[in-house]
Amino acid sequence: MAYQRLDKLDKQILRLIAADARIPFLEVARACNVSGAAIHQRIQKLTNLGILKGSHFVIDPEKIGYETCAYIGLNLKNPEKFDSVVEELRKIPEVVECHYTTGDFDLFIKIYAFNNHHLLNIIHDKLQPLGLSRSETIISFNTSIDRQLPIVDIPVIDQDDMMDRNI
């Protein structure tokens, strides 16, 4: 995976849209002291590079009835079946994240359930049949920190490098 170097304008744009994905491009342009066209071009560039992966609304799961958030470490009987297990996990709508990990687990997932009984049903009826040797469930009481990656520490390229790269 290629590392992309960003200039000051890219970083400023990312800070603004990370804080509010609905901010109008013209407002971003004013804040950055550039034209609206320049912002459109930069947003397109950041999207084409895969730095921006779209924008979306964030739904509060608890407000729509999902009162239980759990993290579950999974150990597979046959770890070579990672890909097929992940494909099956994609079919379980309550699974909102899945990570390949180091350490004690083969996979680590995040699940939302209506309540603990619903969580138990998901584990018993949907996860166990995937071929688990064991699992460990951690229930989250609340989210203390929920944020985007900080933009402040992204390396900045200098003007000469920008000219050389036609940025």
N, C-alpha and C positions, 0 to 999 in steps of 0.2 A: 504494500500500500504506500503510495507516494505521499510524502510530506509536502504540503503546500506552504510557501512563505507568503505572508501577507504584508502589505504596506499600511501606512497609518490610516489612509482613507478606508481600506477594507475593514480594518479593526474598528474604526469609528462606526461604520455602517453596521457591522455585526453587533456592536454594543447596543445600538439604538433598536435594531429589529429583535434582538434577543429580549430586550426589556418590554417591547410591545410589538408583536408580530403584525398588528393591525395598523401600525403607524403609516400614514400616507407617504409615498415616495417623495412627494414635493416637500413634506416636512423634514424628511431625512436630508434632502438636498439642501434646504435652508440651514439645517443644523451643521452640515458639513461644508457649507459655503461653496457648493458646486451646482451644476445644472441638474434638472430632473433627468435629462437624458443620460448624464454620467452615472447617476444612481441606477437607472434601469440597466445600463451596460454592466456595471459592477455586480449587481444582483444576478444578472444572467451569467456572468463569469463565475461567480461563487457557486451558482447552481450547477453549471457545467463541470466545474472541478469536483463536485460532490461535497463541497463544504456545507452548503445549504441543502437540506433534504426536504424542503417544503415547509409549510406552516399548518398549524391545526389548532382547533379549539381544545381546551383541556376540560374534560368533564370530571366533576367531583364524584367519584364512585359512591360515596356514602349518601349523597343527596338523591341518588336514584336506586337506593336499596341495598347496595353492596357494603355491608357493615363489617365484613371480615377481610383483612388483607393478610396474606401469608406468603412467606418465602419458604421454598421447599428445596432441599438438597437431594438430588437423585443419584443413586448408584445403580448402574445397569448390570444385569447378569452377563450380557454380551456387549461390552463397550464398543465393539466394531459396528454395532447397529445404531450409532449416534444419529446418522442422517435420517434413518427411517423413524426413529423415536421423535426427533425434532419435527418431522412432517406430521406425525400423529398429534404432537403437542399443539401444532398450528390449528388443528381441527377443534381444539377445546377452547371455546371463547373466553372462559374465565382466566386462561393463561395469557398474561399481558407482556411478560418478558421471559426470555430463555437465554442462558449464558453457558458456554463451554467454560469450565473453570479448572484451575489447578487446586491442589489440596485434597480434602476429604471427599469431594463429590465430582461425579462426571459432568453433571449438569446442575444448574441452579435456576429455579424458576420463581416468578412472582405470580400470585393468583389473587383474584378478588372473588369472594363468595358472599351470598346473602347473609349467612350466619355460620356458626360452627358446624351445625348439622349439614348444611349444604357443602361446606369444605370437606367434611368426612365423606360424603357421597362422591365428591370429585376424586378424592384420593383413592377410595375403595373401588369405584366403578370405572374411572377413566385413567388414572395413573398406574395403579397396580397391574392392570392387564398389559401394560407396555413392556413388561419384562424387567421389573426392578428387583435388585437383590435387597435393597433397603432404601429408606427415605428418612429424612429428618425435617420436621415442620417447625417453623418459627412464626408465631403470630405477631403482627405489628399492631401496637396500640394506636400510634399516630405517626405522622411524618414530621420530623423536626426540621429538616432541611430538604428543600426541593428546588433546585435551581439548574440553570444552564452552566456549561463550562465557562469559567472566567476568561474573558477576552483579553484582559490586561497583560498576560504573560506570553502572548503569541509573539514570536520574533518578527521584527519589522525589517524589511529590505530597504536599502538606500536608493536614492534617485538614480544613480548610475546603473545599478542593477536593474531598475525598472526600465531604463532606456534600452539596455542590452536585451532585455526580454520582451520588449514592445508591449509593456503593460500600460 
